[in-house]
Amino acid sequence: MNIQLGRSKVVRRAYGIDEIALVPGGKTVDPEITDASWEIGGIKREVPIIASAMDGVVDVRTAVKLSNLGALGVLNLEGIHTRYEDPSPLLEKISSVGKDEFVPLMQDIYNQPIKEELITKRIQEIKSQGGIPAVSGTPIAAIRFSKTIAEAGASLFFVQATVVSTEHVGPEGKASLDLTKLCKEMGIPVVIGNCVTYEVAIQLMRAGASGVMVGIGPGAACTSRGVLGVGIPQATAVADCAAARDDYQKESGRYVPIIADGGIVNGGDICKCIACGANAVMIGSPIAKAEEAPGRGFHWGMATPSPLLPRGTRIKVGSSGSLKEIILGPAKLDDGTQNLLGAIKTSMGTLGASTIKEMQQVEVVVAPSLLTEGKVYQKAQQLGMGK
């Protein structure tokens, strides 16, 4: 539905995850026989969850544990773990400083150059411990380190920027990343993001992306929407990009998974993203709450340490349980932040969906009151959905 914003501008209404609800049909399925598995770059995973490539979320240890749990963790190749041989003292310092000292400290810590030998070392550490070495870098890192990443034995390379496109206009004489060439010559599957529109998503697929990440600014620690004023609410963004995936499959015969990245807090959010068309989700703050997470109860965005225009902040998430409890349960909390796979499978069963593809077809309604209707006592007492 188009809305007349003013005499010179007609706009479209877009919806966030909190504004929609999923509608049960005429069939239910036992959650035990639902299949929540998915595939990316030829790698099958039992859990449709990827841990974000953020320094407070994924290190070598958590990447290995997430792989063993059936999920996936992505290591940030431009973070602390590739700038310092031992990042522990730096992570301790980040978790202990006050709010006012935080951004200057981050800018100082991340001013240390990336060490190419540490890129190789971290990838091989994950691989040698039985994990899936999935790694992430900005387009600049892709230009500088793609050969090193492939030779070190990475299984997946995520190219991530606040906004990515196949057509980039840069200063004369400055190298720009050719995404088509990268996908063709990298030698390993390349996942590209982030985007929020049908047009860009299908362009990235045509460039050879093995997966497309959807979401600009909805993350818990991200401030891009406030700093830049850019973004589309996740429910609409995911649905639009999923339409691109389906059209591209008809066009090419190749199926490219969509990953909803950001704005996801609990199991219900994951289920809604899948119902909007996502194959999997990328989450940061829910994993940052794990006892094993490197952030020591804190979480910050990839753009937070920018020396010119920080677009992220540090949030305190605390530690609520182990990685296993968060991904597979059993849940100790009543707010949907633990046993995420159990939430997905139970929702699938309730909606009558046996697979992720069937889940993508369930009915969705606009329902702004979904999270508040009848929850007066929970809100007043800060329990369950009222936290």
C-alpha positions as CSV (number, residue, x, y, z in Angstrom):
1,M,0.0,0.0,0.0
2,N,1.4,3.4,-1.1
3,I,1.0,6.4,1.2
4,Q,1.2,10.0,0.2
5,L,4.0,11.4,2.5
6,G,3.9,14.8,0.9
7,R,3.3,16.5,-2.5
8,S,6.7,15.2,-3.8
9,K,6.9,11.8,-2.2
10,V,4.9,8.6,-2.2
11,V,6.1,6.0,0.2
12,R,5.5,2.3,1.0
13,R,4.6,0.9,4.4
14,A,7.2,-1.5,5.8
15,Y,6.9,-3.8,8.7
16,G,9.2,-5.0,11.5
17,I,9.3,-8.4,13.2
18,D,7.3,-7.1,16.3
19,E,4.4,-6.0,14.0
20,I,3.5,-9.4,12.6
21,A,2.2,-12.8,13.8
22,L,2.1,-16.3,12.4
23,V,-1.3,-18.0,11.9
24,P,-1.9,-21.7,12.5
25,G,-3.6,-23.6,9.7
26,G,-5.7,-26.8,9.6
27,K,-2.8,-29.2,10.3
28,T,-0.3,-29.7,13.1
29,V,2.9,-31.7,13.2
30,D,4.7,-33.4,16.1
31,P,7.8,-31.2,16.7
32,E,9.9,-34.3,17.0
33,I,9.5,-35.1,13.3
34,T,10.0,-31.5,12.0
35,D,13.2,-30.9,10.0
36,A,14.8,-27.5,10.6
37,S,17.9,-28.2,8.6
38,W,19.2,-26.0,5.8
39,E,22.1,-25.8,3.4
40,I,24.6,-23.1,2.5
41,G,27.5,-23.4,0.1
42,G,27.1,-27.2,0.1
43,I,27.3,-27.4,3.9
44,K,24.2,-28.8,5.6
45,R,23.4,-27.6,9.1
46,E,20.7,-29.0,11.5
47,V,20.1,-25.6,13.2
48,P,19.2,-22.6,11.0
49,I,21.2,-20.2,13.2
50,I,24.5,-18.4,12.5
51,A,26.4,-16.5,15.2
52,S,27.3,-13.0,14.1
53,A,30.9,-12.1,13.1
54,M,31.4,-9.9,16.1
55,D,34.3,-9.9,18.5
56,G,32.1,-10.3,21.6
57,V,30.1,-13.2,20.0
58,V,32.5,-15.5,18.2
59,D,36.1,-16.6,18.8
60,V,37.8,-19.8,17.9
61,R,36.3,-21.7,20.8
62,T,32.7,-20.6,20.2
63,A,33.0,-21.2,16.5
64,V,34.0,-24.8,17.2
65,K,31.2,-25.3,19.8
66,L,28.6,-23.9,17.5
67,S,29.7,-26.2,14.7
68,N,29.4,-29.2,17.1
69,L,25.9,-28.1,18.1
70,G,24.7,-28.1,14.5
71,A,24.8,-24.3,14.0
72,L,27.5,-22.0,12.6
73,G,29.7,-19.3,14.0
74,V,31.4,-16.7,11.8
75,L,34.8,-15.2,12.9
76,N,35.4,-11.5,12.2
77,L,38.8,-11.4,10.3
78,E,39.1,-7.6,11.0
79,G,38.6,-7.9,14.7
80,I,40.6,-8.3,17.9
81,H,41.4,-12.0,17.1
82,T,43.4,-11.2,14.0
83,R,45.1,-8.1,15.5
84,Y,46.4,-9.6,18.7
85,E,48.0,-13.0,19.4
86,D,46.3,-13.0,22.8
87,P,43.1,-10.9,22.7
88,S,42.0,-11.8,26.3
89,P,43.5,-8.7,28.0
90,L,41.8,-6.4,25.5
91,L,38.4,-8.1,25.9
92,E,38.8,-7.7,29.6
93,K,39.5,-4.0,29.2
94,I,36.5,-3.5,26.8
95,S,34.2,-5.1,29.4
96,S,35.4,-3.0,32.3
97,V,35.6,0.6,31.0
98,G,32.8,3.2,31.5
99,K,30.4,4.4,28.8
100,D,32.3,7.6,28.1
101,E,35.7,5.8,27.7
102,F,34.3,3.0,25.5
103,V,34.5,4.4,22.0
104,P,37.9,6.0,22.3
105,L,39.2,2.8,23.8
106,M,37.8,0.7,20.9
107,Q,39.3,3.1,18.4
108,D,42.7,2.7,20.0
109,I,42.5,-1.1,20.3
110,Y,41.3,-1.5,16.7
111,N,44.0,0.8,15.4
112,Q,46.5,-2.1,15.7
113,P,47.0,-3.5,12.1
114,I,45.6,-6.9,11.1
115,K,48.2,-9.6,11.0
116,E,47.9,-11.9,8.0
117,E,49.5,-14.8,9.8
118,L,46.8,-14.6,12.5
119,I,44.1,-14.9,9.8
120,T,45.7,-18.2,8.7
121,K,46.2,-19.3,12.3
122,R,42.6,-18.7,13.5
123,I,41.1,-20.5,10.4
124,Q,43.4,-23.5,11.0
125,E,42.7,-23.5,14.7
126,I,38.9,-23.8,14.0
127,K,39.5,-26.5,11.4
128,S,41.9,-28.5,13.5
129,Q,39.4,-28.7,16.4
130,G,36.6,-30.0,14.2
131,G,34.8,-26.8,13.6
132,I,33.6,-25.3,10.3
133,P,35.8,-22.3,9.5
134,A,33.4,-19.6,8.4
135,V,35.0,-16.2,8.4
136,S,33.9,-12.6,7.6
137,G,35.5,-9.5,6.2
138,T,34.5,-6.2,4.7
139,P,35.0,-5.6,0.9
140,I,38.4,-4.0,1.7
141,A,39.4,-7.2,3.5
142,A,38.2,-9.3,0.6
143,I,40.5,-7.3,-1.7
144,R,43.5,-7.7,0.6
145,F,43.1,-11.2,2.1
146,S,41.0,-13.4,-0.2
147,K,43.9,-15.5,-1.3
148,T,45.1,-16.0,2.3
149,I,41.6,-16.9,3.4
150,A,41.2,-19.5,0.7
151,E,44.7,-21.0,1.2
152,A,44.2,-21.2,4.9
153,G,41.3,-23.6,4.4
154,A,38.2,-21.5,5.1
155,S,34.9,-23.2,4.3
156,L,32.8,-20.1,3.8
157,F,33.6,-16.4,3.3
158,F,31.1,-13.8,4.4
159,V,31.6,-10.4,2.7
160,Q,29.9,-7.9,5.0
161,A,29.3,-4.2,4.8
162,T,26.5,-1.9,6.3
163,V,25.2,-1.7,2.7
164,V,26.6,-3.7,-0.2
165,S,25.9,-3.5,-3.9
166,T,27.2,-4.9,-7.2
167,E,27.7,-1.4,-8.5
168,H,30.1,0.8,-6.5
169,V,31.4,4.2,-7.5
170,G,34.7,5.0,-5.8
171,P,37.5,7.5,-6.1
172,E,39.6,7.4,-9.2
173,G,42.6,5.2,-8.8
174,K,41.2,3.4,-5.7
175,A,40.5,-0.4,-6.1
176,S,36.9,-1.5,-5.7
177,L,35.7,-5.0,-5.1
178,D,34.4,-6.9,-8.1
179,L,31.9,-9.3,-6.4
180,T,31.3,-11.4,-9.6
181,K,35.1,-11.9,-10.0
182,L,35.5,-12.7,-6.2
183,C,32.7,-15.3,-6.3
184,K,34.1,-16.9,-9.5
185,E,37.8,-17.0,-8.4
186,M,37.7,-17.4,-4.6
187,G,37.5,-21.2,-4.7
188,I,35.1,-21.3,-1.7
189,P,31.5,-20.2,-1.3
190,V,31.0,-16.5,-0.8
191,V,28.1,-15.2,1.2
192,I,27.3,-11.5,0.6
193,G,25.5,-8.8,2.6
194,N,23.9,-6.7,3.7
195,C,21.0,-5.6,1.7
196,V,17.3,-5.0,2.2
197,T,15.7,-4.8,-1.3
198,Y,14.6,-7.2,-4.0
199,E,16.7,-5.5,-6.7
200,V,20.0,-5.7,-4.8
201,A,19.4,-9.2,-3.6
202,I,18.8,-10.6,-7.1
203,Q,21.9,-8.7,-8.3
204,L,24.0,-10.3,-5.6
205,M,22.7,-13.7,-6.6
206,R,23.5,-13.1,-10.3
207,A,27.0,-12.1,-9.2
208,G,27.4,-15.6,-7.8
209,A,26.6,-15.2,-4.1
210,S,26.1,-18.6,-2.3
211,G,24.0,-16.8,0.3
212,V,22.6,-13.3,0.9
213,M,22.4,-11.5,4.3
214,V,19.4,-9.3,4.8
215,G,19.2,-6.4,7.3
216,I,20.5,-2.9,7.7
217,G,20.6,-1.5,11.2
218,P,18.3,-3.7,13.3
219,G,21.0,-5.3,15.5
220,A,20.9,-4.7,19.2
221,A,24.3,-3.0,19.2
222,C,24.0,-1.2,15.9
223,T,23.3,2.5,15.6
224,S,23.4,2.9,11.8
225,R,19.7,3.7,11.6
226,G,20.2,6.6,14.0
227,V,23.5,7.8,12.5
228,L,22.6,7.3,8.8
229,G,18.8,7.2,8.7
230,V,19.1,4.1,6.5
231,G,17.2,0.8,6.7
232,I,14.0,-1.2,6.1
233,P,12.2,-3.1,8.9
234,Q,13.2,-6.7,8.9
235,A,9.8,-8.4,8.1
236,T,9.4,-6.5,4.8
237,A,13.1,-6.6,3.9
238,V,13.3,-10.4,4.4
239,A,10.0,-11.0,2.4
240,D,11.3,-8.8,-0.5
241,C,14.7,-10.6,-0.7
242,A,13.0,-14.0,-0.4
243,A,11.0,-13.1,-3.5
244,A,14.3,-12.3,-5.3
245,R,15.6,-15.8,-4.3
246,D,12.5,-17.5,-5.7
247,D,12.6,-15.5,-8.9
248,Y,16.3,-16.1,-9.3
249,Q,15.8,-19.9,-8.9
250,K,13.2,-19.8,-11.7
251,E,15.7,-17.8,-13.8
252,S,18.8,-19.8,-13.2
253,G,17.9,-23.1,-11.5
254,R,20.2,-22.2,-8.6
255,Y,18.8,-21.8,-5.0
256,V,20.5,-19.1,-2.9
257,P,19.5,-19.1,0.8
258,I,18.4,-15.8,2.5
259,I,19.8,-15.1,6.0
260,A,17.9,-12.6,8.2
261,D,20.7,-10.7,10.0
262,G,19.8,-8.4,13.0
263,G,16.9,-7.5,15.2
264,I,16.4,-11.0,16.4
265,V,16.1,-11.5,20.2
266,N,14.2,-14.7,20.9
267,G,12.8,-17.9,19.3
268,G,9.6,-16.1,18.2
269,D,11.7,-13.6,16.2
270,I,13.5,-16.5,14.4
271,C,10.2,-18.2,13.5
272,K,8.8,-15.0,12.1
273,C,11.9,-14.4,10.0
274,I,11.6,-17.9,8.5
275,A,7.9,-17.4,7.9
276,C,8.8,-14.2,6.0
277,G,11.0,-16.3,3.7
278,A,14.4,-16.6,5.5
279,N,16.3,-19.9,5.4
280,A,18.3,-19.1,8.5
281,V,19.1,-16.2,10.8
282,M,22.3,-14.5,12.0
283,I,22.1,-13.5,15.6
284,G,24.5,-11.6,17.9
285,S,23.2,-10.6,21.3
286,P,21.5,-14.0,22.0
287,I,24.8,-15.7,21.6
288,A,26.7,-13.0,23.4
289,K,24.8,-14.1,26.5
290,A,26.5,-17.5,26.4
291,E,28.9,-18.2,29.3
292,E,31.5,-19.2,26.6
293,A,31.1,-16.0,24.6
294,P,34.3,-13.9,24.4
295,G,32.5,-10.6,25.2
296,R,32.2,-11.4,29.0
297,G,28.6,-10.4,29.1
298,F,28.9,-7.5,26.6
299,H,28.1,-7.1,22.9
300,W,29.2,-4.5,20.4
301,G,28.8,-4.0,16.6
302,M,31.4,-4.4,13.9
303,A,31.3,-0.6,13.0
304,T,31.7,0.5,16.7
305,P,35.5,1.1,16.5
306,S,35.3,3.2,13.3
307,P,37.9,6.0,13.6
308,L,35.7,8.4,11.6
309,L,32.0,7.6,12.2
310,P,31.2,4.9,14.8
311,R,27.9,3.2,14.0
312,G,27.5,0.9,17.0
313,T,27.7,0.8,20.8
314,R,28.4,-1.6,23.6
315,I,25.5,-3.1,25.3
316,K,25.4,-5.2,28.4
317,V,23.6,-8.5,27.8
318,G,24.9,-10.5,30.8
319,S,25.5,-14.2,30.9
320,S,22.4,-16.4,31.0
321,G,23.5,-19.9,30.2
322,S,25.7,-22.1,28.2
323,L,25.8,-22.2,24.4
324,K,24.1,-25.6,24.5
325,E,21.3,-24.3,26.6
326,I,20.8,-21.3,24.3
327,I,20.8,-23.4,21.1
328,L,19.5,-26.8,22.1
329,G,18.1,-26.3,25.7
330,P,16.8,-27.2,28.1
331,A,15.7,-23.7,28.8
332,K,16.1,-22.2,32.3
333,L,14.5,-18.9,31.4
334,D,10.9,-18.1,30.4
335,D,11.5,-15.4,27.8
336,G,12.3,-17.4,24.7
337,T,16.0,-16.7,24.7
338,Q,17.0,-20.3,25.3
339,N,16.4,-23.6,23.4
340,L,16.1,-21.7,20.2
341,L,16.0,-24.9,18.1
342,G,13.2,-26.2,20.3
343,A,11.2,-23.0,19.7
344,I,11.7,-23.3,16.0
345,K,10.6,-26.9,15.9
346,T,7.6,-26.3,18.2
347,S,6.5,-23.4,16.1
348,M,6.8,-25.4,12.9
349,G,4.7,-28.2,14.5
350,T,2.1,-25.7,15.7
351,L,1.9,-24.2,12.2
352,G,1.8,-27.6,10.4
353,A,5.2,-27.1,8.7
354,S,7.4,-30.1,8.5
355,T,10.4,-28.3,6.8
356,I,11.9,-24.8,6.6
357,K,10.4,-24.5,3.1
358,E,6.9,-25.3,4.4
359,M,7.5,-22.8,7.2
360,Q,8.1,-20.1,4.6
361,Q,4.6,-20.6,3.3
362,V,2.6,-20.2,6.5
363,E,0.1,-17.3,6.8
364,V,1.4,-14.1,8.3
365,V,-0.7,-11.2,9.6
366,V,0.0,-7.7,10.7
367,A,-0.5,-7.7,14.4
368,P,1.1,-4.8,16.4
369,S,-0.6,-5.9,19.6
370,L,0.8,-9.5,19.5
371,L,3.4,-8.9,22.2
372,T,1.3,-6.7,24.5
373,E,-2.2,-8.1,24.3
374,G,-3.1,-9.6,27.7
375,K,0.4,-9.2,29.1
376,V,-0.3,-6.5,31.7
377,Y,0.9,-8.6,34.7
378,Q,4.1,-9.8,32.9
379,K,4.9,-6.2,32.0
380,A,4.2,-4.9,35.5
381,Q,6.3,-7.6,37.1
382,Q,9.0,-7.8,34.4
383,L,8.4,-11.5,33.8
384,G,8.4,-13.5,30.6
385,M,7.4,-11.3,27.6
386,G,7.4,-8.3,29.9
387,K,11.2,-8.2,30.5
